[in-house]
Amino acid sequence: MSQSTDKHPVGSGASCNGAEKAEGAASSRCGYVAIVGRPNVGKSTLLNRLLGQKLAITSHKPQTTRHNILGVSTLAGGQILYVDTPGLHQRGGNALNRYLNRAARSILTDVDLVLLVVEALQFSDEDASALAEIAKAGTPAIVAVNKTDRVADKARLLPYLQSLSERHPFVSIVPVSALKGDQVKRLEAEVLVALPEGEHLFPDDQLTDRSERFLAAELLREQLMQRYGQELPYRTTVEIESFTLEQPSGKQQAEEPRARIHALIWVERESQKAIIIGRRGEALKAAASQARLEMQKLFGRRVHLEVWVKVKDSWSSDEAALASLGYAEY
């Protein structure tokens, strides 16, 4: 996975500039696209499908995404810079929830296009709130109507799509299934044609501007989201204490350097620590083992992962604690 050395901050307002394009050259499009919507509508699954590989972590639980994540898609006709965002929500008022909403809102005026994701045949108060934020930002928007594979009678979609068109002057409305891949290529084409002309901002083989250190923490947190009960994952976060690359020796010298990662899982109470670790450490071992395999797949190198669990009282309700754990971007 190619990494950026010249970092472009996500949502910084950097734009693709085609002014220096040689006269007569084929036109290319480039721009930032924020993927927004309420929690659990499939934004991260859609990003991964659009990129053709896994970048953002996913689970069936809402609010899995906690940071804006850039995914770079380079196509024959240009480069689309997708920004996956936390779900815009109205529930909960602790410091973490406020951070998630700030992260999602912060991007809306700094992109060329918004991709609003909604669930087929559903439009809740949180969907309406997300649309209101888009309207306030004044940024052009496309709607991806996700999870259409769950609608047995597709004729039911027609009045729903009509009702969406009456809510806002969208550039287009595209029914899709992020899980199955249905209509995703059409959505990609609609997004690309809505972007301004311009040269690529990132190398064609680059996937993201996020570091492997950041992605390692996300992949371990994904296992916590998937493996534990409804509330426990929201009381946990992951910090990478150290991330080093070790050069192979002997017969393995031709191999890629191995990543040695020391990770901390933070919880809010001792009882939560016991649940994460499990009987004889078996639960933690299983989660860490699967996270290590996911890291190796994404990084394209061997990974040695060591994980500890520590307690930081009420970290999700403490602004200072959040900042110390990496939630201080917005």
KEKE-3310 file (N, C-alpha, C; in steps of 0.2 Angstrom, whole numbers, plus 5000, padded with zeros to 4 digits):
npx = (5004:5004:5011:5008:5021:5021:5010:4992:4981:4965:4951:4956:4953:4961:4963:4961:4970:4969:4975:4988:4988:4993:4990:4977:4978:4970:4955:4954:4947:4945:4943:4937:4927:4915:4909:4894:4881:4868:4872:4877:4872:4880:4891:4905:4907:4903:4913:4924:4920:4919:4933:4938:4945:4948:4948:4942:4936:4923:4907:4892:4888:4882:4891:4904:4914:4926:4934:4938:4942:4953:4951:4959:4954:4959:4955:4952:4947:4950:4953:4946:4944:4939:4931:4928:4916:4912:4896:4883:4874:4860:4860:4865:4877:4890:4908:4914:4904:4901:4913:4913:4902:4907:4918:4912:4904:4914:4920:4911:4911:4923:4924:4922:4910:4896:4892:4878:4873:4859:4847:4838:4821:4820:4820:4825:4824:4837:4843:4836:4842:4856:4854:4850:4862:4870:4863:4865:4878:4879:4885:4886:4877:4875:4864:4866:4857:4857:4858:4848:4847:4840:4827:4814:4803:4806:4798:4794:4803:4802:4792:4799:4811:4806:4802:4813:4819:4812:4815:4827:4838:4846:4861:4861:4852:4856:4852:4859:4869:4880:4885:4883:4888:4880:4875:4886:4896:4890:4886:4899:4903:4894:4898:4911:4909:4903:4913:4926:4936:4954:4971:4978:4980:4986:4999:4996:4995:4992:4983:4978:4980:4983:4993:5001:5002:4991:4981:4983:4979:4965:4961:4963:4954:4942:4940:4936:4924:4917:4917:4912:4900:4885:4887:4900:4911:4910:4915:4929:4945:4959:4976:4992:5006:5019:5027:5037:5048:5057:5071:5073:5084:5098:5092:5080:5082:5078:5065:5050:5052:5048:5034:5033:5022:5016:5002:4989:4974:4962:4950:4936:4933:4938:4930:4927:4939:4942:4933:4937:4949:4946:4943:4958:4964:4960:4950:4956:4967:4962:4956:4967:4974:4967:4966:4980:4981:4973:4980:4992:4987:4983:4994:5004:5015:5024:5018:5021:5012:5008:4998:4990:4979:4972:4966:4957:4949:4932:4936:4929:4921:4928:4936:4950:4956:4951:4958:4971:4971:4971:4959:4958:4957:4947)
npy = (4994:5010:5025:5042:5054:5068:5075:5078:5087:5080:5086:5099:5109:5109:5109:5100:5105:5110:5120:5120:5110:5102:5110:5103:5091:5076:5078:5078:5073:5078:5078:5081:5071:5070:5057:5055:5054:5046:5036:5019:5016:5011:5018:5016:5003:5006:5015:5006:4997:5006:5009:4996:4988:4984:4998:5006:5002:4991:4986:4979:4987:5004:5019:5015:5021:5033:5043:5055:5048:5047:5040:5036:5035:5031:5033:5029:5041:5051:5056:5052:5058:5051:5054:5046:5048:5050:5044:5056:5061:5061:5056:5054:5064:5065:5068:5061:5059:5072:5075:5066:5071:5084:5081:5075:5086:5096:5093:5097:5109:5109:5101:5096:5089:5081:5065:5058:5046:5035:5024:5012:5015:5021:5035:5044:5055:5058:5056:5067:5077:5076:5079:5092:5098:5097:5105:5117:5119:5121:5113:5104:5089:5071:5057:5041:5028:5016:4998:4992:4979:4972:4975:4967:4969:4979:4989:4997:5006:5017:5027:5031:5036:5047:5054:5058:5066:5077:5083:5090:5098:5088:5082:5070:5054:5038:5022:5009:4994:4992:4981:4971:4976:4981:4993:5001:5005:5013:5023:5028:5033:5044:5052:5055:5063:5074:5081:5094:5098:5093:5090:5075:5074:5065:5052:5039:5026:5027:5024:5030:5044:5041:5035:5019:5016:5023:5015:5003:5004:5006:4994:4985:4990:4987:4974:4974:4980:4971:4959:4960:4965:4976:4988:4989:4990:5004:5010:5008:5011:5012:5014:5016:5011:5009:5008:5000:4996:4981:4975:4961:4947:4935:4922:4928:4940:4946:4949:4960:4972:4968:4973:4978:4980:4988:4989:4997:4994:5004:5005:5009:5005:4993:4981:4980:4978:4965:4958:4961:4954:4941:4924:4916:4924:4922:4928:4941:4936:4930:4941:4949:4941:4940:4953:4955:4947:4954:4966:4962:4959:4971:4979:4972:4965:4956:4955:4958:4958:4965:4966:4976:4979:4993:5004:5019:5030:5035:5040:5043:5053:5064:5078:5082:5069:5063:5070:5067:5054:5055:5061:5074:5082:5091)
npz = (5000:4995:5003:5008:5007:5006:5015:5013:5021:5026:5020:5019:5010:4999:4982:4966:4952:4936:4929:4923:4914:4899:4883:4873:4879:4885:4894:4912:4927:4945:4962:4979:4988:5000:5010:5018:5031:5041:5056:5053:5040:5030:5025:5026:5021:5008:5004:5004:4994:4983:4982:4979:4987:5005:5016:5026:5042:5047:5054:5061:5070:5074:5072:5070:5063:5067:5063:5050:5035:5021:5005:4990:4974:4958:4942:4924:4919:4929:4946:4961:4977:4990:5006:5020:5033:5051:5057:5056:5070:5083:5095:5112:5122:5125:5126:5116:5107:5103:5097:5086:5078:5075:5067:5056:5051:5049:5036:5026:5019:5013:5002:4985:4982:4989:4995:4999:5009:5011:5018:5009:5007:5019:5029:5041:5056:5059:5046:5040:5047:5043:5030:5031:5036:5025:5016:5022:5021:5007:4997:4982:4980:4979:4980:4987:4987:4998:5001:4993:4990:4999:4997:4991:4982:4970:4964:4974:4977:4968:4972:4983:4979:4971:4982:4988:4978:4979:4991:4990:4979:4972:4963:4957:4960:4965:4966:4975:4980:4992:4998:4989:4977:4968:4955:4959:4950:4941:4950:4953:4941:4940:4951:4946:4935:4940:4946:4946:4932:4932:4937:4944:4962:4970:4969:4957:4962:4975:4990:5002:5013:5026:5039:5042:5055:5060:5054:5059:5072:5069:5063:5074:5083:5075:5077:5091:5089:5082:5090:5103:5115:5114:5120:5125:5115:5113:5124:5122:5115:5104:5105:5097:5104:5100:5084:5073:5060:5056:5049:5039:5042:5037:5028:5025:5020:5008:5010:5014:5026:5043:5053:5069:5082:5096:5105:5114:5122:5127:5141:5151:5164:5176:5176:5162:5157:5161:5153:5140:5140:5143:5148:5154:5145:5132:5124:5121:5114:5103:5096:5094:5086:5074:5070:5067:5056:5047:5046:5040:5028:5023:5024:5017:5022:5034:5051:5068:5083:5098:5112:5125:5139:5146:5159:5158:5166:5162:5149:5137:5140:5143:5138:5137:5139:5128:5118:5121:5117:5103:5098:5092:5081:5077)
capx = (5000:5008:5009:5010:5026:5019:5003:4987:4976:4959:4946:4959:4951:4966:4959:4964:4971:4971:4977:4994:4987:4995:4984:4975:4978:4963:4952:4954:4943:4948:4940:4936:4920:4913:4903:4891:4875:4867:4876:4875:4869:4884:4896:4912:4906:4902:4920:4928:4918:4922:4940:4940:4948:4946:4952:4939:4934:4916:4904:4885:4886:4883:4896:4910:4919:4927:4938:4938:4947:4953:4952:4960:4952:4962:4952:4954:4945:4952:4955:4941:4946:4933:4932:4923:4915:4908:4889:4880:4869:4857:4860:4871:4880:4897:4913:4916:4899:4902:4919:4911:4898:4911:4922:4908:4902:4920:4922:4906:4912:4929:4924:4919:4904:4894:4889:4874:4871:4853:4845:4832:4814:4820:4822:4824:4826:4844:4844:4834:4847:4862:4853:4850:4869:4872:4860:4868:4885:4878:4889:4882:4876:4872:4862:4867:4852:4860:4854:4843:4847:4835:4820:4811:4799:4809:4794:4793:4808:4800:4790:4804:4816:4803:4801:4820:4820:4808:4818:4833:4840:4852:4864:4858:4850:4857:4851:4865:4870:4887:4887:4883:4891:4875:4875:4891:4900:4885:4887:4906:4903:4890:4902:4917:4907:4901:4919:4929:4942:4960:4976:4978:4983:4990:5001:4991:4995:4991:4977:4976:4986:4983:4999:5000:5001:4984:4977:4984:4974:4958:4960:4962:4947:4937:4939:4933:4917:4914:4917:4910:4893:4882:4890:4907:4915:4910:4919:4935:4948:4965:4982:4998:5012:5025:5027:5044:5050:5063:5074:5075:5091:5099:5089:5074:5084:5074:5058:5049:5053:5042:5031:5033:5017:5014:4995:4985:4967:4959:4943:4934:4932:4941:4926:4928:4946:4941:4929:4941:4954:4943:4946:4964:4967:4958:4946:4960:4972:4958:4955:4973:4977:4963:4968:4986:4980:4970:4986:4997:4984:4983:5001:5008:5021:5023:5017:5021:5007:5008:4992:4989:4973:4973:4960:4957:4942:4928:4939:4924:4917:4933:4939:4957:4957:4950:4964:4977:4971:4971:4953:4959:4958:4942)
capy = (5000:5016:5030:5048:5058:5075:5074:5083:5086:5078:5092:5105:5113:5108:5107:5098:5111:5108:5126:5118:5104:5104:5111:5097:5084:5073:5081:5073:5076:5077:5082:5078:5069:5068:5052:5057:5051:5044:5030:5012:5016:5008:5022:5013:4997:5009:5017:5000:4994:5010:5008:4990:4985:4987:5003:5008:4996:4990:4982:4980:4992:5011:5024:5012:5026:5039:5049:5056:5044:5048:5035:5038:5031:5033:5030:5032:5048:5056:5054:5054:5058:5050:5055:5043:5052:5047:5045:5062:5058:5065:5053:5055:5071:5065:5072:5057:5060:5078:5075:5063:5076:5089:5078:5074:5093:5100:5092:5098:5115:5109:5096:5098:5086:5077:5059:5057:5039:5034:5017:5011:5015:5024:5042:5046:5062:5059:5057:5074:5081:5076:5083:5099:5100:5098:5111:5123:5120:5123:5109:5100:5082:5065:5052:5034:5024:5009:4992:4990:4971:4970:4977:4962:4972:4985:4994:5001:5011:5022:5033:5033:5040:5053:5059:5061:5071:5083:5086:5094:5098:5083:5081:5063:5049:5032:5016:5004:4989:4992:4975:4966:4979:4983:5000:5005:5008:5019:5029:5030:5037:5050:5056:5058:5068:5080:5084:5099:5096:5095:5085:5071:5076:5060:5046:5034:5019:5028:5022:5035:5048:5039:5031:5012:5016:5024:5010:4997:5005:5005:4986:4981:4992:4984:4967:4975:4982:4965:4953:4962:4967:4982:4994:4988:4994:5012:5012:5006:5014:5009:5018:5012:5014:5010:5005:5000:4991:4977:4972:4954:4944:4929:4920:4932:4947:4949:4950:4966:4973:4966:4978:4976:4984:4987:4992:4998:4995:5008:5004:5014:5002:4986:4976:4980:4975:4958:4956:4961:4949:4935:4918:4915:4929:4919:4933:4946:4933:4929:4947:4952:4937:4942:4960:4955:4945:4960:4971:4959:4959:4978:4982:4968:4963:4952:4959:4955:4962:4964:4970:4976:4982:4997:5008:5026:5032:5039:5043:5045:5059:5069:5081:5081:5062:5062:5073:5063:5048:5056:5063:5081:5085:5095)
capz = (5000:4995:5008:5006:5011:5006:5017:5011:5026:5023:5021:5020:5005:4993:4976:4960:4948:4930:4925:4920:4909:4892:4878:4869:4883:4887:4901:4918:4933:4951:4967:4985:4989:5007:5011:5024:5032:5048:5058:5051:5033:5025:5022:5025:5016:5001:5002:5002:4987:4977:4981:4976:4993:5011:5019:5032:5046:5046:5058:5061:5075:5072:5074:5070:5060:5072:5060:5043:5032:5014:5001:4984:4968:4952:4936:4918:4918:4934:4952:4966:4983:4994:5013:5024:5039:5056:5056:5059:5074:5088:5101:5116:5122:5129:5122:5110:5102:5100:5092:5079:5074:5073:5062:5050:5049:5047:5030:5021:5015:5010:4997:4979:4981:4995:4993:5005:5009:5015:5017:5005:5010:5026:5030:5048:5058:5058:5039:5039:5050:5039:5024:5033:5036:5018:5013:5025:5018:5000:4992:4978:4983:4975:4985:4986:4991:4999:5004:4989:4989:5004:4995:4987:4977:4968:4962:4980:4977:4964:4976:4988:4975:4970:4988:4989:4974:4982:4997:4989:4972:4971:4956:4955:4965:4962:4970:4975:4986:4993:5000:4983:4972:4963:4953:4961:4944:4939:4955:4952:4935:4942:4955:4942:4930:4944:4949:4941:4928:4936:4937:4950:4968:4973:4965:4955:4966:4982:4993:5007:5016:5033:5041:5044:5062:5061:5051:5063:5077:5067:5062:5080:5085:5072:5081:5097:5087:5080:5094:5110:5116:5111:5123:5127:5110:5113:5129:5121:5110:5103:5105:5095:5108:5096:5077:5071:5055:5057:5043:5040:5042:5035:5022:5024:5019:5002:5011:5016:5033:5047:5057:5076:5084:5102:5105:5120:5122:5133:5143:5156:5170:5177:5174:5155:5155:5162:5148:5134:5140:5143:5152:5152:5139:5125:5120:5118:5109:5096:5093:5091:5080:5068:5068:5064:5049:5043:5045:5035:5021:5020:5023:5012:5025:5041:5057:5075:5086:5105:5114:5132:5140:5152:5161:5159:5169:5158:5144:5131:5142:5145:5132:5138:5138:5121:5114:5122:5113:5096:5095:5093:5075:5075)
cpx = (5004:5006:5012:5016:5024:5011:4998:4982:4969:4954:4949:4957:4956:4962:4964:4965:4973:4973:4984:4994:4989:4989:4983:4975:4971:4961:4952:4950:4946:4945:4939:4928:4919:4907:4900:4884:4874:4871:4873:4871:4874:4889:4903:4912:4906:4909:4924:4926:4920:4929:4942:4944:4947:4951:4949:4936:4926:4914:4896:4883:4886:4889:4903:4916:4920:4931:4937:4944:4947:4955:4953:4958:4954:4959:4954:4952:4946:4953:4949:4944:4941:4935:4926:4923:4911:4900:4886:4874:4866:4857:4866:4874:4887:4902:4915:4910:4899:4908:4917:4907:4902:4916:4918:4906:4908:4921:4917:4907:4919:4930:4921:4912:4903:4891:4885:4872:4865:4852:4839:4826:4814:4822:4820:4825:4833:4846:4842:4839:4854:4860:4853:4857:4872:4869:4863:4875:4885:4883:4885:4882:4873:4870:4863:4862:4854:4855:4848:4842:4842:4828:4818:4807:4802:4805:4792:4798:4806:4797:4795:4809:4813:4803:4808:4821:4817:4811:4824:4835:4846:4854:4861:4856:4851:4856:4856:4864:4877:4889:4888:4887:4886:4875:4881:4895:4896:4886:4894:4906:4899:4894:4908:4914:4904:4907:4922:4935:4949:4964:4975:4982:4988:4993:4996:4990:4994:4984:4974:4982:4987:4989:4997:4999:4994:4979:4977:4979:4967:4957:4959:4955:4941:4935:4935:4925:4914:4913:4913:4903:4891:4886:4897:4912:4915:4913:4927:4938:4955:4971:4988:5003:5018:5024:5033:5044:5057:5065:5076:5082:5092:5095:5082:5076:5080:5067:5057:5050:5047:5040:5030:5028:5016:5007:4992:4978:4965:4952:4942:4934:4936:4937:4926:4934:4945:4938:4933:4946:4951:4946:4953:4967:4965:4955:4951:4965:4968:4957:4961:4976:4973:4965:4975:4986:4978:4976:4990:4994:4984:4990:5006:5015:5019:5022:5017:5017:5007:5002:4991:4982:4974:4966:4961:4950:4938:4931:4935:4921:4922:4937:4947:4959:4957:4956:4970:4977:4969:4964:4953:4959:4953:4939)
cpy = (5006:5022:5036:5051:5065:5075:5080:5082:5085:5084:5099:5111:5113:5106:5104:5104:5109:5114:5124:5113:5107:5105:5105:5091:5082:5076:5076:5077:5074:5081:5078:5077:5066:5063:5053:5054:5049:5038:5024:5012:5013:5012:5019:5007:5000:5011:5011:4997:4999:5010:5001:4986:4988:4992:5005:5002:4997:4985:4983:4985:4999:5014:5020:5017:5032:5044:5049:5052:5045:5042:5037:5033:5034:5029:5032:5039:5053:5052:5057:5053:5057:5051:5052:5047:5048:5049:5052:5059:5063:5062:5054:5062:5071:5068:5068:5059:5067:5079:5072:5067:5081:5087:5077:5081:5097:5099:5095:5104:5115:5104:5099:5095:5082:5071:5057:5050:5038:5026:5016:5011:5018:5031:5045:5053:5063:5059:5064:5079:5082:5080:5090:5102:5101:5104:5117:5125:5122:5119:5105:5092:5077:5061:5045:5031:5017:5004:4990:4982:4968:4972:4972:4965:4979:4991:4999:5007:5017:5028:5035:5038:5047:5057:5062:5067:5078:5086:5090:5093:5094:5083:5075:5059:5042:5026:5011:4999:4989:4985:4970:4969:4982:4990:5004:5008:5014:5025:5032:5035:5044:5055:5059:5063:5074:5084:5089:5095:5098:5089:5081:5074:5071:5055:5041:5028:5021:5027:5027:5039:5046:5034:5024:5012:5018:5018:5004:4998:5004:4997:4983:4984:4989:4977:4968:4977:4976:4960:4954:4964:4974:4988:4995:4992:5001:5014:5010:5010:5011:5014:5014:5015:5014:5006:5005:4994:4987:4974:4965:4952:4938:4927:4924:4939:4950:4950:4957:4966:4971:4971:4975:4982:4983:4992:4992:4998:4998:5007:5009:5011:4995:4980:4975:4977:4968:4955:4956:4956:4942:4930:4916:4919:4927:4924:4938:4942:4932:4936:4950:4948:4939:4949:4960:4952:4950:4965:4968:4960:4966:4981:4978:4966:4959:4957:4955:4960:4960:4969:4970:4980:4986:5001:5015:5028:5037:5043:5046:5051:5065:5072:5081:5074:5060:5064:5069:5056:5049:5059:5071:5085:5091:5099)
cpz = (5000:5000:5006:5010:5012:5008:5015:5016:5023:5025:5021:5015:4999:4987:4970:4955:4941:4925:4921:4915:4902:4887:4874:4873:4884:4894:4906:4923:4940:4956:4974:4986:4996:5007:5018:5025:5039:5050:5054:5044:5028:5022:5021:5021:5009:4999:5000:4995:4982:4976:4978:4981:4999:5014:5026:5035:5046:5052:5058:5066:5072:5075:5075:5068:5065:5069:5053:5040:5024:5011:4994:4978:4962:4946:4930:4916:4923:4940:4957:4973:4988:5002:5017:5031:5044:5054:5060:5063:5079:5094:5105:5116:5125:5124:5116:5105:5099:5095:5085:5075:5071:5067:5055:5047:5046:5039:5024:5017:5012:5005:4991:4978:4988:4992:4999:5004:5014:5014:5014:5009:5017:5025:5037:5050:5058:5051:5037:5041:5046:5033:5025:5033:5029:5014:5015:5022:5010:4995:4988:4980:4978:4981:4983:4990:4992:5001:5000:4988:4994:5002:4990:4981:4975:4966:4968:4980:4973:4968:4981:4985:4973:4976:4990:4985:4976:4988:4996:4982:4971:4964:4953:4961:4962:4968:4970:4981:4987:4995:4994:4977:4967:4961:4955:4956:4942:4944:4954:4946:4936:4946:4951:4938:4934:4947:4944:4938:4932:4936:4944:4956:4971:4968:4963:4959:4973:4984:4998:5009:5024:5034:5042:5051:5064:5059:5055:5069:5075:5066:5069:5083:5082:5075:5087:5095:5085:5085:5101:5110:5114:5114:5124:5122:5110:5119:5128:5115:5110:5102:5103:5099:5104:5089:5074:5065:5056:5051:5044:5039:5039:5028:5020:5022:5013:5004:5014:5024:5037:5052:5064:5079:5091:5103:5112:5119:5128:5135:5149:5163:5170:5175:5166:5153:5156:5156:5141:5134:5140:5147:5149:5146:5132:5121:5117:5113:5103:5093:5090:5085:5074:5065:5065:5057:5044:5041:5040:5028:5018:5019:5018:5015:5032:5046:5064:5079:5094:5108:5122:5133:5146:5153:5161:5160:5164:5153:5138:5133:5144:5139:5132:5137:5131:5116:5115:5118:5105:5093:5096:5087:5073:5081)
residu = (MET:SER:GLN:SER:THR:ASP:LYS:HIS:PRO:VAL:GLY:SER:GLY:ALA:SER:CYS:ASN:GLY:ALA:GLU:LYS:ALA:GLU:GLY:ALA:ALA:SER:SER:ARG:CYS:GLY:TYR:VAL:ALA:ILE:VAL:GLY:ARG:PRO:ASN:VAL:GLY:LYS:SER:THR:LEU:LEU:ASN:ARG:LEU:LEU:GLY:GLN:LYS:LEU:ALA:ILE:THR:SER:HIS:LYS:PRO:GLN:THR:THR:ARG:HIS:ASN:ILE:LEU:GLY:VAL:SER:THR:LEU:ALA:GLY:GLY:GLN:ILE:LEU:TYR:VAL:ASP:THR:PRO:GLY:LEU:HIS:GLN:ARG:GLY:GLY:ASN:ALA:LEU:ASN:ARG:TYR:LEU:ASN:ARG:ALA:ALA:ARG:SER:ILE:LEU:THR:ASP:VAL:ASP:LEU:VAL:LEU:LEU:VAL:VAL:GLU:ALA:LEU:GLN:PHE:SER:ASP:GLU:ASP:ALA:SER:ALA:LEU:ALA:GLU:ILE:ALA:LYS:ALA:GLY:THR:PRO:ALA:ILE:VAL:ALA:VAL:ASN:LYS:THR:ASP:ARG:VAL:ALA:ASP:LYS:ALA:ARG:LEU:LEU:PRO:TYR:LEU:GLN:SER:LEU:SER:GLU:ARG:HIS:PRO:PHE:VAL:SER:ILE:VAL:PRO:VAL:SER:ALA:LEU:LYS:GLY:ASP:GLN:VAL:LYS:ARG:LEU:GLU:ALA:GLU:VAL:LEU:VAL:ALA:LEU:PRO:GLU:GLY:GLU:HIS:LEU:PHE:PRO:ASP:ASP:GLN:LEU:THR:ASP:ARG:SER:GLU:ARG:PHE:LEU:ALA:ALA:GLU:LEU:LEU:ARG:GLU:GLN:LEU:MET:GLN:ARG:TYR:GLY:GLN:GLU:LEU:PRO:TYR:ARG:THR:THR:VAL:GLU:ILE:GLU:SER:PHE:THR:LEU:GLU:GLN:PRO:SER:GLY:LYS:GLN:GLN:ALA:GLU:GLU:PRO:ARG:ALA:ARG:ILE:HIS:ALA:LEU:ILE:TRP:VAL:GLU:ARG:GLU:SER:GLN:LYS:ALA:ILE:ILE:ILE:GLY:ARG:ARG:GLY:GLU:ALA:LEU:LYS:ALA:ALA:ALA:SER:GLN:ALA:ARG:LEU:GLU:MET:GLN:LYS:LEU:PHE:GLY:ARG:ARG:VAL:HIS:LEU:GLU:VAL:TRP:VAL:LYS:VAL:LYS:ASP:SER:TRP:SER:SER:ASP:GLU:ALA:ALA:LEU:ALA:SER:LEU:GLY:TYR:ALA:GLU:TYR)
# end
